[in-house]
Amino acid sequence: MSKTSAVAPYTAPDYYQLDDLFTEDHKMVRQTVRDWVDRRVMPHIEDWAQNNHCPTELIPEIGELGIFGPALPTEYGCAGLDQIAYGVIMQEVERADSGLRSMVSVQGSLVMYPIYKYGSEEQRRKYLPKLASGEMMGCFGLTEPDFGSNPGGMITNIKDAGDHYILNGAKTWISNAPFAHIAVVWAKDESGRIRGMILERGMEGFSTPSIHNKWSLRASATGELVFDNVKVPKENILPNISGLKGPLGCLDSARYGIAWGAIGAAMACYDTALRYAKERIQFDRPIGAFQLQQKKLAEMITEITKAQLLTYRLGQLKNEGRATSAQVSMAKRNNVDMALHIAREARQMLGGMGITGEYPIMRHLMNLETVITYEGTHDIHLLITGMDVTGLNAFK
Ligand SMILES: Cc1cc2nc3c(=O)[nH]c(=O)nc-3n(C[C@H](O)[C@H](O)[C@H](O)COP(=O)(O)OP(=O)(O)OC[C@H]3O[C@@H](n4cnc5c(N)ncnc54)[C@H](O)[C@@H]3O)c2cc1C
């Protein structure tokens, strides 16, 4: 077997001619990002992941591409695109790697979005243009060592000290933390209300130790946020939100991006497996001629097509401001599970070659183990759907 499958031009599956529904702008944005990914990411991504390297050197280019917070308004230096364009961007970036998509979507959905949505005009003008260009990078601190799926229990807290607050506590599993210039952090005030705030690197008592030894998302930097009596000026509090709905609103936006992104990872695995199945000869025939391998491919394209349709419709609802959190949960859960299943099947189809870095599948498979866990686990999203349809809370 030659290695041509690994480097052959990618063919994006579009079994139900979804392209007919995309506008020229959507297709142009998609092509621009696809070309950039092919040129700047694909030749290196396996090495970066193997070497646990987060490609922060790409940040200025990503800023120039305009894909940090692309759906936010142009007056803050963003691209002002619609939600479907945002989705296809996430799809194209995650076709390369879920870790890279994490870096981009944390910046856009979890840092820029809350500053835009909940911040003061001054905060918007101070941070958003720099975050859009990549001159400044951010991270989002919600998860704590003892509070993951249940963030409402958080113990990180602020105490009023006159013209500033004193912040104490710790966050863990924070994407972009090791290099971020700012962090959007969620903490309880003295009355137990959750407040959002912007922390800047260099504040005394604020540190961001790295988390090592990950087998997943190796091209993404993950760390902790540690707050030891950090003085947070009152003007750094996000004034227009309090309560758990603040971080959950950001997660809606990020989960929507993940729903699209997971399709990108699935498309990459399917495309690789399809090529391989046509080229790899066993028992004198291409393995794609055997029914068992065709079953896998037929099921993959069916599931990708269903996910594409689900997500496109969700994008329309988002554009109209009608998408519910539970609808976003359903798409995140379905699509990530779909992608993980396809990655596993595709890996088997490549036999021994499937575990190597010659092909992207094993990397996607390992990455998707994080994607199915973060931003609400697979089970938590199921509970959200269950609660939505029954009106009964099964969380506690
Ligand atoms: C690489 C990586 C990057 C991340 N990036 C970020 C980030 O940038 N910012 C951030 O804030 N967080 C981030 N996270 C954290 C992520 O969101 C959490 O890991 C996730 O929410 C799950 O929390 P946990 O790991 O504490 O698991 P737990 O909450 O301890 O869950 C363990 C298991 O119990 C199940 N479970 C929990 N509650 C229930 C219930 N009521 N009923 C049934 N089952 C239940 C879960 O589904 C899961 O299977 C990241 C995580 C990873 C791995």
The ligand as an SDF file (V2000), in Angstrom:
LIG
                    3D

 53 58  0  0  0  0  0  0  0  0999 V2000
   -8.5380   18.6720   27.1230 C   0  0  0  0  0  0  0  0  0  0  0  0
   -9.6490   19.3670   27.8740 C   0  0  0  0  0  0  0  0  0  0  0  0
   -9.8670   20.7270   27.6770 C   0  0  0  0  0  0  0  0  0  0  0  0
  -10.8430   21.3880   28.4320 C   0  0  0  0  0  0  0  0  0  0  0  0
  -11.0020   22.7550   28.2880 N   0  0  0  0  0  0  0  0  0  0  0  0
  -11.7960   23.4280   29.1720 C   0  0  0  0  0  0  0  0  0  0  0  0
  -11.8250   24.8700   29.1830 C   0  0  0  0  0  0  0  0  0  0  0  0
  -11.1990   25.5340   28.3380 O   0  0  0  0  0  0  0  0  0  0  0  0
  -12.5410   25.5050   30.1590 N   0  0  0  0  0  0  0  0  0  0  0  0
  -13.2520   24.8210   31.1100 C   0  0  0  0  0  0  0  0  0  0  0  0
  -13.8630   25.4530   31.9630 O   0  0  0  0  0  0  0  0  0  0  0  0
  -13.2640   23.4460   31.1120 N   0  0  0  0  0  0  0  0  0  0  0  0
  -12.5510   22.7480   30.1690 C   0  0  0  0  0  0  0  0  0  0  0  0
  -12.5320   21.3710   30.1880 N   0  0  0  0  0  0  0  0  0  0  0  0
  -13.2450   20.6540   31.2570 C   0  0  0  0  0  0  0  0  0  0  0  0
  -14.4520   19.8610   30.7830 C   0  0  0  0  0  0  0  0  0  0  0  0
  -15.4950   20.7230   30.4120 O   0  0  0  0  0  0  0  0  0  0  0  0
  -14.8220   18.8720   31.9060 C   0  0  0  0  0  0  0  0  0  0  0  0
  -13.8290   17.8590   31.9010 O   0  0  0  0  0  0  0  0  0  0  0  0
  -16.2090   18.2870   31.7140 C   0  0  0  0  0  0  0  0  0  0  0  0
  -17.2080   19.2570   31.9210 O   0  0  0  0  0  0  0  0  0  0  0  0
  -16.4710   17.0900   32.6590 C   0  0  0  0  0  0  0  0  0  0  0  0
  -16.1150   17.3990   33.9530 O   0  0  0  0  0  0  0  0  0  0  0  0
  -15.1880   16.3870   34.7910 P   0  0  0  0  0  0  0  0  0  0  0  0
  -14.0030   16.0680   33.9590 O   0  0  0  0  0  0  0  0  0  0  0  0
  -14.9750   16.9820   36.1260 O   0  0  0  0  0  0  0  0  0  0  0  0
  -16.0490   15.0720   34.8920 O   0  0  0  0  0  0  0  0  0  0  0  0
  -17.1900   14.7520   35.9950 P   0  0  0  0  0  0  0  0  0  0  0  0
  -18.1500   15.8850   36.0780 O   0  0  0  0  0  0  0  0  0  0  0  0
  -16.5260   14.3000   37.2380 O   0  0  0  0  0  0  0  0  0  0  0  0
  -17.9410   13.5220   35.3250 O   0  0  0  0  0  0  0  0  0  0  0  0
  -17.4460   12.1840   35.3900 C   0  0  0  0  0  0  0  0  0  0  0  0
  -18.4980   11.2780   34.7670 C   0  0  0  0  0  0  0  0  0  0  0  0
  -19.6990   11.3430   35.5410 O   0  0  0  0  0  0  0  0  0  0  0  0
  -20.8050   11.6250   34.6910 C   0  0  0  0  0  0  0  0  0  0  0  0
  -21.8020   12.4030   35.4260 N   0  0  0  0  0  0  0  0  0  0  0  0
  -21.6210   13.5590   36.0990 C   0  0  0  0  0  0  0  0  0  0  0  0
  -22.7740   13.9830   36.6230 N   0  0  0  0  0  0  0  0  0  0  0  0
  -23.7300   13.0760   36.2710 C   0  0  0  0  0  0  0  0  0  0  0  0
  -25.1360   12.9560   36.4790 C   0  0  0  0  0  0  0  0  0  0  0  0
  -25.8310   13.8860   37.1550 N   0  0  0  0  0  0  0  0  0  0  0  0
  -25.7760   11.8750   35.9820 N   0  0  0  0  0  0  0  0  0  0  0  0
  -25.1020   10.9400   35.2760 C   0  0  0  0  0  0  0  0  0  0  0  0
  -23.7800   10.9990   35.0350 N   0  0  0  0  0  0  0  0  0  0  0  0
  -23.1040   12.0480   35.5170 C   0  0  0  0  0  0  0  0  0  0  0  0
  -20.2070   12.3950   33.5280 C   0  0  0  0  0  0  0  0  0  0  0  0
  -21.0340   12.2930   32.3710 O   0  0  0  0  0  0  0  0  0  0  0  0
  -18.8710   11.6960   33.3520 C   0  0  0  0  0  0  0  0  0  0  0  0
  -19.0240   10.5590   32.5500 O   0  0  0  0  0  0  0  0  0  0  0  0
  -11.6310   20.6740   29.3680 C   0  0  0  0  0  0  0  0  0  0  0  0
  -11.4410   19.2770   29.5110 C   0  0  0  0  0  0  0  0  0  0  0  0
  -10.4730   18.6330   28.7750 C   0  0  0  0  0  0  0  0  0  0  0  0
  -10.2770   17.1500   28.9730 C   0  0  0  0  0  0  0  0  0  0  0  0
  1  2  1  0
  2  3  1  0
  2 52  2  0
  3  4  2  0
  4  5  1  0
  4 50  1  0
  5  6  2  0
  6  7  1  0
  6 13  1  0
  7  8  2  0
  7  9  1  0
  9 10  1  0
 10 11  2  0
 10 12  1  0
 12 13  2  0
 13 14  1  0
 14 15  1  0
 14 50  1  0
 15 16  1  0
 16 17  1  0
 16 18  1  0
 18 19  1  0
 18 20  1  0
 20 21  1  0
 20 22  1  0
 22 23  1  0
 23 24  1  0
 24 25  2  0
 24 26  1  0
 24 27  1  0
 27 28  1  0
 28 29  2  0
 28 30  1  0
 28 31  1  0
 31 32  1  0
 32 33  1  0
 33 34  1  0
 33 48  1  0
 34 35  1  0
 35 36  1  0
 35 46  1  0
 36 37  1  0
 36 45  1  0
 37 38  2  0
 38 39  1  0
 39 40  1  0
 39 45  2  0
 40 41  1  0
 40 42  2  0
 42 43  1  0
 43 44  2  0
 44 45  1  0
 46 47  1  0
 46 48  1  0
 48 49  1  0
 50 51  2  0
 51 52  1  0
 52 53  1  0
M  END
$$$$
